[in-house]
Amino acid sequence: MCLETSVGLLKMKNPLMLASGILDMTRRTMENFSDAGAVVTKSVGMEKRKGYGNPSVIELEHGLLNAMGLPNPGVEEYVEELRGIKVSNLIGSIFGKDADEFALVARKIEGAVNAIEMNMSCPHAGSYGAGFPTEMIGEAVSAVKESVGIPVFVKLGSENVMERAAEAAEAGADAIVAINTVRAMKIDIETSLPVLANIVGGYSGPAIKPVGVRCVYELSKEFDIPVVGVGGITSAEDVIEYMMAGASAVQIGSGIYYRGENIFSDICGELKTWLETHGYESIKDIIGMARKAQ
Ligand code: DHB
């Protein structure tokens, strides 16, 4: 059973990527995920950032709520951390305040990674993320495309996803990654106070999966570039659902919290069994099936 897939020019041994932000700050933690088809780094910017205070992550009934605040050592130090890393494909997640900063960070990380993921969707970091203005997306994507020779993906959240993806696709993005966490909050009713130090955070996990599947379905119907699905995946069935919606590959983040660090090899085994028992020869055969049925 063949699990190979590709996202544009990026070839993967299986469709599973480690999503940005989960156990991916250091070379050693990322190397634990060499079973994945690709690993996405923690988002990195031009300057070192400490991030928000604690609590920065809490478990809710149907998912996780986090607001880390883009902690990172700055791209120059981070490139040293990545040197010599042994994973299948390494994707560098980057953020910036404008086109010039995105292009600069992309150029600095290019030699250490196989592709770039532009983070335009962190739901609580102002213009470093979902607040990055839609009308500036095209200019930023063009600037990064002109600066590097590796594939450039753009990670978007569920809000205004079609308008933002249109800007990215028009400017030459090689793929859209959707979705990021959903802006959310939790209040402790005994103290009457918000629980997260940052008050607002991003919600991930099983609760957001139907939102992600809907976005992937609509994006892959509308645009000719590949879509990578992310949001709430914890099982092979979730992967299949995203791929039938049109995803060429998927990312897993919170799923590691629920199923442990072997989730990538476990899901690969489950995918093979499911595809075999349903008479498929290759995972590529299911991409967009739900769309074609319309
Ligand atoms: C963080 C959260 C995100 O959802 C994201 O896309 C990037 C960074 C964070 O809190 O660090």
Residues whose N, C-alpha, C, O or C-beta is under 5 A from the ligand:
A	BS01	DHB	S43 A67 M68 G69 L70 P71 S121 C122 P123 N180 T181 G202
